[in-house]
Amino acid sequence: MNVTTIGIDLAKTVFSIHGTDQHGKVVVRKRLNRPKLLPYIAQLPPCLIGMEACSGAHYWAREMTKLGHDVRIIAPRFVAPYRKSSKNDDNDAEAICEAVGRPNMRFVPIKTEDQQAVLCLHRIRRGLTKERTAQINQVRGLLAEFGLIIPQGRYAARRRVPEILEDAENGLPMLTRRLLNDINQRILQLDEEILAYDREIEAMARRDEQARRLMAIPGIGPQTATALLASAPDPRQFKSGRHFAAWLGLVPRQYSTGGKVRLGRITKRGDKYLRMLLIHGTRAVIAKLPDRNDRLSGWARDLVERRGYKRAAVALAAKNARIIWALLMNQTEFKTQPVDCLLYTSDAADE
């Protein structure tokens, strides 16, 4: 079979396949169930295979790469413009086949099994923190029904809820008291589970040389370092640190026309979780600025005064992204410089 390019619309059980030859002529158009997909791909000559980034895409990409094919994963938003008609599995496969062959198309790097395992740890921990927040908010809402108000935040809830449950004079019915105690026990259990995952992430970061290098940057902790190394592609795929920051969605959105450049808020493209970790880390750095006297801290203090706290946090996150790219690209160490020195001497830092 003279097939050179294949687009596969992934699913749980039935997969749509669209293949073309070197002249763009359609030579394959079929559907296969899950057990038959890999045997069919194995009997094909080495070809370019495209698929959308979705659940299972990295697994299929690894398996098909072992068979000698050039497999590429595309973000769904880059496939949509190539869909010629209504959305269905066959049209999606055709659009993927068309998109994967475009010379300027951007692709999602294929993750290894170890990288996916690290991301599983982060996602499970993230799910537990969301559940804990929901439980705490539920307790606050239920107590408010009885005129008992507690401040926001888990530390205030951890301190006030046991006091309220033990106070027999606050008029709280016994049934409500018992139910809220059950929820409070679940919150304490979630605290223990999240703490165990935090310790595992910290141990993982200490064992990894690149993670230790990243954690030397102010605002980068074990969670951010391990998540970045598991999610970010090879730094050589980016031309500069700014391109890496753009991949994370930390650069201004452009509204430019007629030669006039207009910059707006950040694009918020890319991995939302990584962007959140970077910005939360810079908030911790800004909180400690009065105690620091290095060049980076001085730059951040001036920015807070001129542009405000939130803009400064995002700007510092973008700067950290550029520094991260430079460290990974050049395999160098980050060193805090005094005020009279340059923050970072490498030209690759794209400062």
C-alpha positions as CSV (number, residue, x, y, z in Angstrom):
1,M,0.0,0.0,0.0
2,N,1.5,3.3,-1.1
3,V,0.4,5.4,1.9
4,T,2.7,8.1,3.3
5,T,0.5,10.2,5.6
6,I,-2.2,9.0,8.0
7,G,-4.6,10.8,10.3
8,I,-6.2,8.9,13.1
9,D,-9.2,10.1,15.1
10,L,-8.7,8.5,18.5
11,A,-11.6,7.1,20.5
12,K,-12.3,4.5,23.2
13,T,-13.3,1.6,20.9
14,V,-13.6,2.6,17.3
15,F,-10.9,4.6,15.4
16,S,-11.3,6.4,12.1
17,I,-8.3,6.3,9.8
18,H,-7.7,8.5,6.8
19,G,-4.5,8.0,4.6
20,T,-3.1,9.6,1.6
21,D,-0.2,8.8,-0.8
22,Q,2.7,11.2,-1.7
23,H,0.5,13.0,-4.2
24,G,-2.2,13.7,-1.7
25,K,-4.6,11.1,-3.2
26,V,-6.8,9.3,-0.6
27,V,-5.8,5.6,-0.4
28,V,-7.2,4.7,3.0
29,R,-10.5,5.5,4.6
30,K,-11.7,3.0,7.2
31,R,-12.7,2.4,10.8
32,L,-11.0,-0.1,13.1
33,N,-11.8,-1.3,16.6
34,R,-9.2,-1.0,19.3
35,P,-7.7,-4.5,19.1
36,K,-7.1,-4.2,15.4
37,L,-5.5,-0.8,15.3
38,L,-1.9,-1.6,16.1
39,P,-1.8,-4.8,13.9
40,Y,-3.0,-2.7,11.0
41,I,-0.5,0.1,11.6
42,A,2.3,-2.5,12.0
43,Q,1.8,-3.9,8.4
44,L,2.0,-0.4,6.9
45,P,5.3,1.0,5.5
46,P,6.9,3.8,7.7
47,C,4.8,6.8,7.3
48,L,3.8,10.1,8.9
49,I,1.0,9.6,11.4
50,G,-1.0,12.4,13.1
51,M,-3.5,12.4,15.9
52,E,-5.1,14.9,18.2
53,A,-3.9,15.5,21.7
54,C,-6.4,13.7,23.9
55,S,-6.6,10.9,26.4
56,G,-4.4,8.0,25.2
57,A,-2.7,10.0,22.5
58,H,0.8,9.6,24.1
59,Y,0.3,5.9,24.6
60,W,-0.6,5.3,21.0
61,A,2.2,7.6,19.8
62,R,4.8,5.6,21.8
63,E,3.5,2.3,20.5
64,M,3.4,3.4,16.8
65,T,6.8,5.0,17.1
66,K,8.2,1.6,18.1
67,L,6.8,0.3,14.8
68,G,9.0,2.7,12.9
69,H,6.5,5.4,12.1
70,D,6.9,9.2,12.5
71,V,4.1,10.0,14.9
72,R,3.1,13.6,15.7
73,I,0.4,14.9,18.1
74,I,-1.5,18.0,17.3
75,A,-3.5,20.3,19.6
76,P,-7.2,20.1,18.6
77,R,-7.5,23.9,18.0
78,F,-4.9,23.5,15.2
79,V,-6.9,20.8,13.5
80,A,-10.3,22.5,13.5
81,P,-9.5,24.9,10.6
82,Y,-8.8,21.9,8.3
83,R,-12.2,20.3,8.8
84,K,-14.1,20.8,5.6
85,S,-17.6,19.8,6.7
86,S,-19.6,18.8,9.8
87,K,-17.8,17.4,12.8
88,N,-17.7,13.6,12.8
89,D,-15.0,11.0,13.2
90,D,-14.2,10.5,9.5
91,N,-14.0,14.3,8.9
92,D,-11.8,14.7,11.9
93,A,-9.4,12.0,10.7
94,E,-9.3,13.7,7.3
95,A,-8.5,17.1,8.9
96,I,-5.8,15.5,11.0
97,C,-4.2,13.9,8.0
98,E,-4.2,17.3,6.2
99,A,-2.9,19.2,9.3
100,V,-0.1,16.9,10.1
101,G,1.6,17.4,6.8
102,R,1.7,21.2,7.0
103,P,5.3,22.5,7.2
104,N,4.7,25.1,9.9
105,M,2.4,23.1,12.1
106,R,3.2,23.0,15.8
107,F,3.1,19.6,17.6
108,V,2.8,18.4,21.1
109,P,5.9,16.5,22.3
110,I,5.3,12.9,23.1
111,K,5.6,12.2,26.8
112,T,7.4,9.2,28.2
113,E,5.8,6.8,30.7
114,D,7.8,8.3,33.5
115,Q,6.7,11.8,32.7
116,Q,3.1,10.7,32.6
117,A,3.5,9.0,36.0
118,V,4.8,12.3,37.5
119,L,1.8,14.1,36.0
120,C,-0.5,11.5,37.5
121,L,0.9,12.4,40.9
122,H,0.3,16.1,40.3
123,R,-3.2,15.6,39.0
124,I,-4.3,13.4,41.9
125,R,-2.9,15.9,44.3
126,R,-4.6,18.7,42.5
127,G,-7.9,16.8,42.7
128,L,-7.5,16.3,46.4
129,T,-6.9,20.0,47.0
130,K,-10.0,20.9,45.1
131,E,-12.0,18.4,47.1
132,R,-10.6,19.8,50.3
133,T,-11.5,23.3,49.3
134,A,-15.0,22.2,48.4
135,Q,-15.5,20.5,51.7
136,I,-14.3,23.5,53.7
137,N,-16.6,25.8,51.7
138,Q,-19.5,23.4,52.4
139,V,-18.8,23.5,56.1
140,R,-18.6,27.3,56.1
141,G,-21.9,27.5,54.2
142,L,-23.7,25.1,56.5
143,L,-22.5,26.9,59.6
144,A,-23.6,30.2,58.2
145,E,-27.2,28.8,58.1
146,F,-27.0,28.7,61.9
147,G,-25.5,32.1,62.2
148,L,-22.0,30.8,62.8
149,I,-19.4,32.6,60.6
150,I,-15.8,31.5,60.2
151,P,-13.2,33.3,58.0
152,Q,-12.1,32.0,54.6
153,G,-9.1,29.7,54.3
154,R,-8.3,26.2,55.5
155,Y,-6.2,27.4,58.4
156,A,-9.1,29.3,59.9
157,A,-11.4,26.3,59.3
158,R,-8.9,24.0,60.9
159,R,-8.9,26.1,64.0
160,R,-12.5,27.2,64.3
161,V,-14.5,24.1,63.3
162,P,-13.4,21.9,66.2
163,E,-14.1,24.8,68.6
164,I,-17.6,25.2,67.2
165,L,-18.3,21.5,67.3
166,E,-17.2,21.3,71.0
167,D,-19.2,24.4,72.0
168,A,-22.5,23.1,73.5
169,E,-23.9,26.6,74.0
170,N,-24.0,27.7,70.3
171,G,-27.4,26.2,69.5
172,L,-26.1,23.8,66.8
173,P,-28.4,20.8,66.6
174,M,-26.9,17.4,67.4
175,L,-27.7,16.0,63.9
176,T,-25.9,18.9,62.2
177,R,-23.0,18.6,64.8
178,R,-22.5,15.0,63.9
179,L,-22.7,15.6,60.1
180,L,-20.2,18.4,60.3
181,N,-17.9,16.3,62.4
182,D,-17.9,13.7,59.6
183,I,-17.0,16.3,57.0
184,N,-14.3,17.7,59.3
185,Q,-12.8,14.2,59.7
186,R,-12.7,13.9,55.9
187,I,-10.9,17.2,55.6
188,L,-8.3,16.0,58.1
189,Q,-7.9,12.8,56.1
190,L,-7.4,14.9,52.9
191,D,-4.8,17.0,54.7
192,E,-2.8,13.8,55.5
193,E,-3.1,12.5,51.9
194,I,-2.0,15.8,50.4
195,L,0.9,16.0,52.8
196,A,2.0,12.5,51.8
197,Y,2.0,13.5,48.1
198,D,3.9,16.7,48.9
199,R,6.6,14.7,50.6
200,E,6.8,12.3,47.6
201,I,7.1,15.2,45.2
202,E,9.9,16.8,47.3
203,A,11.8,13.5,47.5
204,M,11.4,13.2,43.7
205,A,12.8,16.7,43.2
206,R,15.8,16.1,45.4
207,R,16.8,13.0,43.4
208,D,16.6,14.9,40.0
209,E,19.6,17.1,39.1
210,Q,17.6,19.3,36.8
211,A,14.9,19.8,39.3
212,R,17.5,20.9,41.9
213,R,18.9,23.3,39.4
214,L,15.5,24.8,38.8
215,M,14.7,25.1,42.5
216,A,17.5,27.5,42.9
217,I,15.4,30.1,41.1
218,P,13.3,32.3,43.5
219,G,9.7,31.1,43.3
220,I,10.4,27.7,41.9
221,G,9.7,24.8,44.4
222,P,9.5,21.0,44.1
223,Q,6.0,21.1,42.6
224,T,6.8,23.6,39.9
225,A,10.2,22.0,39.1
226,T,8.8,18.4,38.7
227,A,5.7,19.5,36.8
228,L,7.8,21.6,34.4
229,L,10.2,18.7,33.7
230,A,7.3,16.3,33.1
231,S,5.3,18.7,30.9
232,A,7.6,21.0,29.0
233,P,9.2,19.8,25.8
234,D,12.9,19.8,24.9
235,P,14.1,23.5,25.4
236,R,15.8,23.2,22.0
237,Q,12.4,23.3,20.4
238,F,12.1,27.0,21.4
239,K,14.1,29.7,19.7
240,S,14.4,31.8,22.9
241,G,13.2,32.2,26.4
242,R,10.4,34.4,25.2
243,H,9.1,31.7,23.0
244,F,9.1,29.4,26.0
245,A,7.2,32.0,28.0
246,A,4.7,32.3,25.1
247,W,4.2,28.5,25.2
248,L,3.2,28.9,28.8
249,G,0.8,31.8,27.9
250,L,2.7,34.4,29.9
251,V,3.2,37.0,27.1
252,P,0.8,39.8,26.2
253,R,-1.8,39.1,23.6
254,Q,-1.4,41.2,20.4
255,Y,-4.2,43.2,18.8
256,S,-2.0,44.7,16.0
257,T,-3.1,46.0,12.6
258,G,-1.9,48.6,10.1
259,G,1.6,48.5,11.6
260,K,0.4,49.7,15.0
261,V,1.2,47.2,17.8
262,R,-1.4,46.9,20.6
263,L,-0.6,44.6,23.5
264,G,-3.3,43.4,25.9
265,R,-3.5,40.9,28.7
266,I,-1.5,37.6,28.7
267,T,-2.6,35.0,26.3
268,K,-3.2,32.3,28.9
269,R,-2.4,29.6,26.3
270,G,-0.6,26.4,27.1
271,D,-0.7,24.5,30.3
272,K,-2.9,26.2,32.9
273,Y,-1.5,24.2,35.7
274,L,2.1,25.2,35.0
275,R,1.1,28.8,34.6
276,M,-0.7,28.7,38.0
277,L,2.3,27.2,39.7
278,L,4.7,29.8,38.3
279,I,2.4,32.7,39.3
280,H,1.8,31.3,42.8
281,G,5.5,30.9,43.2
282,T,6.2,34.6,42.3
283,R,3.6,35.7,44.8
284,A,5.6,34.1,47.5
285,V,8.7,35.8,46.2
286,I,7.0,39.2,46.2
287,A,5.9,38.7,49.8
288,K,9.5,38.4,50.9
289,L,10.9,41.3,48.8
290,P,11.6,43.6,51.8
291,D,14.1,41.0,53.1
292,R,16.0,40.6,49.9
293,N,18.6,42.9,48.3
294,D,19.6,41.3,45.0
295,R,19.0,42.7,41.5
296,L,16.0,40.5,40.7
297,S,14.3,41.6,44.0
298,G,15.0,45.3,43.2
299,W,13.5,44.9,39.8
300,A,10.4,43.2,41.2
301,R,10.0,45.9,43.9
302,D,10.1,48.7,41.3
303,L,7.6,46.8,39.2
304,V,5.2,46.4,42.1
305,E,5.3,50.1,42.8
306,R,4.8,51.1,39.2
307,R,2.3,48.4,37.9
308,G,0.8,46.9,41.0
309,Y,1.0,43.5,42.7
310,K,-0.8,41.3,40.2
311,R,1.0,42.6,37.1
312,A,4.3,42.3,38.9
313,A,3.5,38.6,39.8
314,V,2.8,37.7,36.2
315,A,5.8,39.7,34.9
316,L,8.1,37.9,37.4
317,A,6.6,34.5,36.3
318,A,7.4,35.3,32.7
319,K,10.9,36.3,33.7
320,N,11.3,33.0,35.6
321,A,10.1,31.1,32.5
322,R,12.9,32.7,30.5
323,I,15.4,31.9,33.2
324,I,14.2,28.3,33.3
325,W,14.6,28.0,29.5
326,A,18.2,29.3,29.7
327,L,19.1,26.9,32.5
328,L,17.7,23.9,30.7
329,M,19.2,25.0,27.4
330,N,22.7,25.7,28.6
331,Q,22.8,23.3,31.6
332,T,24.0,26.1,33.9
333,E,23.3,27.0,37.5
334,F,21.3,30.0,38.7
335,K,23.2,32.3,41.0
336,T,21.6,35.3,42.8
337,Q,23.6,38.4,41.9
338,P,24.0,41.5,44.1
339,V,22.4,44.8,43.0
340,D,25.6,46.0,41.2
341,C,25.8,42.9,39.0
342,L,23.8,41.6,36.1
343,L,21.0,39.2,37.0
344,Y,22.0,36.7,34.4
345,T,25.0,36.9,32.2
346,S,24.1,34.4,29.5
347,D,22.8,35.8,26.2
348,A,20.5,32.8,26.0
349,A,18.5,34.1,28.9
350,D,16.9,36.5,26.4
351,E,16.6,39.2,29.0
